[in-house]
Amino acid sequence: MKKIVILIIMLFLVTGCAVKYNVTINEDLSIIEEAKLTGTTDFFANYYKTTKTNVLKSFIEIYQDILDENNYQYELKEEETPYVLVNRKYDTINNYINGSILFNEYFDEIKYTEDGKIKKLETIGFRPNDPDNADRFNVKSLEIYITCPYDVKNHNAKKVDKQTNTFYYELNEENNKILFEFDSESKFNPNADLIMIIIIGVLIIVGCWIVLIYLNKKNNKNK
């Protein structure tokens, strides 16, 4: 049943459509996964006899029962370029890993470990293609955004937004692993770097001031 649910997301990936997959870790370590699905101009051009909104409505109608059975929320946004939001919330990270329609299909192995306050998520063997599985939708690459409210200690993300603590991964046959490790007792502070710079600057100023006082006293003694 999970494979059928994957169709609504992965079909966009392989037919000229766009998808943004987000994983949000909350402060209570619950997880929200969300996929924003829309189409490119070329994709919608294939359905010239109907509107863009009706194209997306057809996807919802086909997979509505499956989405409902798997506790997924979905909504069609009727804007100039319409899109569908598909999301689900998990109470724990373990529940997310075991129930995610994405991770279980496209990785050979998923490891999640807890060493006290240190939480570590690691994937091994990204499989964009599986020619032996006719029901599976193959992809060329996959973009994932992980947002975390805690200090990330180790990662292999391609890009990092230091203001929102969002880590961007682009997976393909060459870059096929995710490494994400964070401290669940240390909150992320977007101004941490600025604070450190200020502290260092203050220490330098105080140090220079002490040296000047010392040199001034030394010169007075020599007079």
N, C-alpha and C positions, 0 to 999 in steps of 0.2 A: 504494500500500500504506500510505503514511503516513496517508492520509485515513481508512482503516479503523481504524487505531490511534487516531486522534483521537476516534473514536466513543465509545470507552469512557470518555474523560474528558468530552467535550463533551455527551454525552447527559445526564449528571448536571446540567450547567449549565442545560439547557433543560427539564428535567422536574421541577422542584421539589426538586432534590437540591443537596447542598453539596459544594464542592471547594475545597481549599486547595493552591495551587501554589507550591512552594518551589524556589528556585535557590540552591544553596550553592557559593560559590567557595572552593576549598581553597588552602592555602599554596603548593602546587606548581602552582597555576592550573588544576588539573583542575576539572571541574564535576559536581555531582550535581543532577539534577532529580527532584522527587518530587511526586506528586499524591495527596492523601488524599481518597478518594471515599466519601461516605455519603449517606443519604437523610433528608429531613425527614419529619415525621409524616404530612403529607399525601401525600407520595410513596409511602411504604410502605402507606398506606391503600388505594391502588389495587390492591394485591396481597394483599388480605385473606385469600385462600384458602391462602396459604403463609407461611412465616416470613420475617423480615427477612434472615436469613442466607441462605436459599435464593434470595431475590431477587438478592443480590449474587453468589452462586455461579453463577447463570445467566449473568451478564455475563462472568465469568471463563471459563466453558466455551465461550461463543460466540467469544471473541477470544483464546483461549489460544494458538493456533497463530501468529496474527499477532504477539502480544507476544513469543513465543519467537523468531520469525524476526528481530525487530528488537532483540534483546538486552535486552528489558525484564524486570525483576524484578517480581513481584507477589505479594501475600500478603493473605489474608482474615483480618481480626481479628474473632473471634467474641466481642464484648463485648455489653453491654446494648444499645448502639446500634452494630451492626457496621459496619465500614468496610473498604475495600480500599486498600492502598498500592501504587502503581505508581511505579517509579523506574528510572533509568538513569544510569550514570556515563560521562563523556566525558573523554578524556585532556587535551584542550586546550579553550580557549574557542572557537577556530575550529571544532573538531569539533562542539561543542555547537550553535553557531549554524547550521551546515550540516545537522545531523542532528536537531535538536529538532522534535518533532511539533507544538509549539505555535507557535513563532516563525515558521516558514516558511509557515504557513497563514493567520495573522491579521495580518500586517504587509506593507505594500507594499514596504518596503525596510528592511534591517537593516545597520547600519554598525558595524564593529569595527575600531578603529585602535590601533596601538601607537607611542608616541613615547618610546622608551627605557623608563623605568620607569612612565610614565603610560599606563594602559589605558583606553580609552573605548568604551562600548557605547551605541549610539543607534538607536532605531527610529523609523520614519516611516510614518504612514498606517495606524493600527489599523482593521481592517475587521471589525466585529462581524457585519455582514450581507452576504451575497452572493447576491441573488435569482437570479442567472444560473447558479449552481452548485447543482444539486439534491442532490449528494452531500455537501454541506458542512453542518455543524451551526452555525447562527447563535447568537450570544450577545448578551445585552444589555450585560453588563459582564464584566470579568475582573479577578481579584485575584491579584497576584503579590508574593511575598516574596523579596527578594534579601539573602543574608547574606554578608558579606565580611570576611576577617581583616585587611584592610589599610585604611589611612586613605582615606576617600572624599572626593575634592576637590570634586566637583560632582555634583549630582543634582536631580531634580524629583519625588522621592517625596512622597507625601501625608503619611506618618508615618515616624518613625525611632525604633527602640528603641536607645538609646545604650548599653545594657548589653551587647547581643549584636551591635550594629552591623548590624541588620536593617532593610531599607528596604522600605516597603509602598507598592505602586502599585495604584491602582484605575482601570482603563482603561474608557472608554466613548466615545461619539461626540464628547463635548466634550473629555475628557482622553485624547488618543490617542497620546501619545508617551512613550517611556522614555529618560531620560538618566542614565547611570551612569558616573562616571569615578573611578578610584582610582590610588593610588601603590603599585606592587607592591614597593617597597623600604622602605616605611614601615608598620610593624605598627600595627594598631589597639590603642589603650590605653583601656580603659573608664574609667580613673581620670584621664585626661588633663586634663579640666576641673577636677577637684578639685586636682590637682597645681598647675595654673596659678593657681588661687585661693590656694593655700597660698603659692606663690612671691610673688604680688603682696602678700599679707598680710605676709609676712616683710619685703619691700622697704619697705612702708609703715612698719612698726615700726622698722626700722633707720633709715629716713629721719627719722622723728620723734625717735628717740634722738640722732641726729647734730645735729639742730636744737636740741634741748634742751641738749646739751653746749655748742654754740656760744653759745646765749643765756646760759647760766650763766657761761661764761668772760667774755663781754662785760660782764655785770653785775658780776663781780668786779673787772674793770679799772676800772669807773666809780666804784667805792667809794673 
